[in-house]
Amino acid sequence: QVQLVESGGGSVQAGGSLTLSCVASGTSFGIYTVYWYRQAPGKQRDLVASITGTGYTNYGDSVKGRFTISRDNAKNTVVLQMNSLNPEDTAVYYCAFIGNWGQGTQVTVSS
């Protein structure tokens, strides 16, 4: 059974940074694309970033230049480095992979 566990969320002031991690168990990320999504209260779930098995990355327009996604296949981990955070980044952040979702980790940015 595939399980994804996100960690690293928390509260930070505007301009600060957080590093989110997603670890998979029950399978390997392997060649598959891994995604980070986020959902703010009352809003739809939006794509934040993705990374393919070969390391090609894609970012949502609102986070380009501030967030960086990376993966370590040996550790079965995908990391989302978030810099220059602003209150609009407040949301629950989810890791997703071949139809599986983690439980999410809350990120709160105060002004």
Buried (B, 14 or more C-beta within 10 A) or exposed (E): EEEBEBEBBEEBEEEBEBEBBBBBEEBEBEEBBBBBBBBBEEEEBEBBBBBEEEEEEBBBEEBEEBBBBEBEEEEBBBBBBBBEBEEEBBBBBBBBBEEBBBEBBEBBBEE
